[in-house]
Amino acid sequence: MPNLFNDLTVLLTLLLGGATFALLTERSGFGARLPPGWLSRAVRRWPGPRAVDRATWLPVAIAVGVGYALVAGFDVVTGAYACRPGVGPQDLIGLLDSGRAFWAGGNPFTVPSCGGTIAVPYGLAAVAIDGVGSLGGIAGVAAVWGIVSVAIVPLAWFAVGGDRRYLVLSVALSPIYFPTVASQIDGASNAIVPVAVLLAIALAAGAPRVGAGVAGFLASARFPTMFGLFAGVGGGRGRIVRAGVAIGAFAAATIAAYARWGDAFLDPVFLSQVNRQSFSLNAFGVLLNAHRLPSGLALTAVQAVATLAISVGAFLWVRTPLRATAIGLTGVALFTQFLSHSILLWLLPVVLVGARERWWFWGIALVGSLNYDLALSVLGFGRGDYLPSDLLDLLLTALLIGLLVDLVRGAVRERAATASVAVGTASGG
C-alpha cells in the first residue's frame, strides 16, 4: 500500500531522473539543437556556479554518504527496523543477527528474527561484512553497507578515463542509485556487485591480479556477480591469469563456506535463488504474476546456459573491460527469473560505457523503479491489479534487449577500429 516513505522514494526517483535527463541531454546532439547555451547554463547554474566542471569523486562521495547517513540514521532512530507485531522479520535486523551468528560460529544464513526466521541468501563476503558491522549493532550494519554503497563513486572515477566529472555525476544522479541504496538495506547490500566489478577494472592497470582476486572474493556475496566479473577480465593483457585468479578466489570462498556450513549455506545462497519465484521486473514477471512460470531444472538450465554463453562470448571477444562487464551483467538481468529492483543496481557500470548506453540505462532505471515502487508494490501487491506491472515488465525487457544490442554493436565497432589501426600501422611500416 502507498505510504509517505514510498511517496518520497518515488518523488526522489523522479527528481533524479529529471536531473539525469538534463545532464545527458546537455551532452547529446539533441541538447545542441536547443537555443544556444541554454541547457548548458541551466545545468551549471542549478547546482551552483561551475559545480559540474569542478566535481570530483570526493565531494560527490561525501554528498552521497551524508544523504545515506541521514536516511539510514532516521530509520534506525525512529525504529523503522524495529520488531513490531504483525510485521514479520526485518532485513536489517536479519543482517545484524547474521553477523553475530558469523562470529559465534553459528549458521549466518538462516537466523531468528522478530519472532520468526529470515533467510540471508548472501555468500561468505556478505556475511563477513555483516560480522564487521554487527560489532556496532544495528547502526554498525547500516554503516558498513553505506560504505560499500558510497564506494561506487570513487571506483567509478578510477575505473574510467575521459570526462570523469561528467561520468561520476551521471552515476551519482542515476535514479536507481541513491534511492535504492538509501531506502532499503537490501539495496545497499546489493551495491557490492558494482563495487566488485568496478574494483577489478580500476586496479587492472596497476595491480590486475590483486583486483581480480579481491573482486572474486567479493563476488561470493552475490554469485551472479561472477558473470559480469568474468566477462570484464577478458579485456587487456593477462586475461587468462586474471580470470583464473578471480574464479579461484570465488571458488575458495564458496568451498570454505560449504565446508563449514554445508547445505545450510548452499540452499539459501544458491538453490533458493536460482529457483526463486516471487516477482520479477523483466518478462518473467508477467508469467509470475499470472502464476504460470514453469518450474523444474529445464528452465534453470536454459537460463544458466544463456547467461554463461553471453559472459563467455564477452570474455573471448570484447576487449573493453567496462563494455564486457556490462554485457555480462545485462545478460543476468535478461535471463534471471528474479529481477528485483535492487538487482537493477548491478547495471550501474553501464553508465560508464558510452553515450547511447547511458540513455538505455536511464530508461531502465526509471521504468524499473516506477514499476517496483508504484505498479507492483501499490497496484499489484496492494490491490491485485498486475496489468500495469506486466506492461512495464515487457517495456523493461525491451529496454534491456536494446541495451544489449547497443553494447554488442559498440564492441563490433571497437574491433573494427582496432583492426583498421593495425592494418594502417602494418602498411605504414
Helices and strands as residue ranges (DSSP letters): H 4-26, H 29-32, H 38-45, H 51-54, H 57-77, H 91-104, E 110-113, E 116-119, H 124-134, H 137-150, H 152-159, H 164-172, H 178-183, H 185-190, H 192-202, H 208-219, H 225-232, H 239-261, H 263-266, I 267-271, H 272-274, H 284-289, H 297-317, H 321-335, G 343-352, H 355-370, I 371-380, H 381-383, H 387-428
